[in-house]
Amino acid sequence: MKNIKVGIIGGAGYTAGELIRLLIHHPNTEIDFVFSTSNAGNNISKVHQDLVGSLDLKFTDTVNPNVDVLFLCLGHGNSVKFLSANTFSDVTKIIDLGNDFRLEADKAFNGKTFVYGLPELNKSNIKNANYIANPGCFATAIQLGVLPLAAADLLNNDVHINAVTGATGAGTSLSATTHYTWRDNNFSYYKPFTHQHLGEIHQSVKQLQNNFSSEILFMPNRGNFSRGIFATIYTDFEGSVDDAKTIYKSFYKDAKFTFISDDFLHMKQVVNTNKCLVHLHKHNGKLLITSCIDNLLKGASGQAVQNMNLMFGLEETTGLGLKATYF
């Protein structure tokens, strides 16, 4: 097949940088343009300095409306504004990495219907979709931890979640809690019980277990590291840990990037990969589920490329054979 022509909007951020890194090594893609009004005319490698010597392309403030696929790497709420102001061809597929179209109430926009892009949940729909709402990073890690129980109709009690993300989860713009002097040797929670990813988590759980009526109690935390998400989740579970492993391994039997580990997890196992690792542990009547991902890859750009592969009929793992930065 001919190379897939790619356009990227919002090219100066962390997710765009990771997306470019993946796509320049993808055997079936060709980057047509990277849009950034604040950096137009500058070399991309001036901003994404890991790409020095790998990419000879400048940012632009114009778009090619006829690209095969468009990735939107914009701040939350800005994808609607951008698509309202710019028109693309009917054959251009769109993958939005923001939260504008993730919920059922928001999935229809200007004649386009966005499919929620969690491959472990909606793979067949993604394959036939033209427009994808890429899941959030926390939402990805948490859903991959709980959806097998929902599919087995076993989420019948409150779900307690404590998850920590790295500094890249806050984006490139500086704020009071992203300066090095604040983050270094520090730890804090934010948006307790109200994080914006809860909407999509509830939506996916209800998709598999419509009678779910308990609470999902989520405490998000900021860690003093750059990238990764480490989530611990617990809920009531009557069976044994082997029963749980059977449920999870069956649910993920065809998953290309989600794996059940018999060993306790640590985050370095997944950083710089598109993997999600899940570990199960039983204590008295509680099932402890540990789920970890790279927030910029499986939680954002890697999953977006995974979705692109499915949409264009490619092998799902194409361009995503990444090794963890383990040492």
Summary of the structure (lengths in Angstrom):
residues: 327
radius of gyration: 19.4
end to end distance: 37.8
largest distance: 60.6
contacts: 1085
relative contact order: 0.15
helix: 29%
strand: 24%
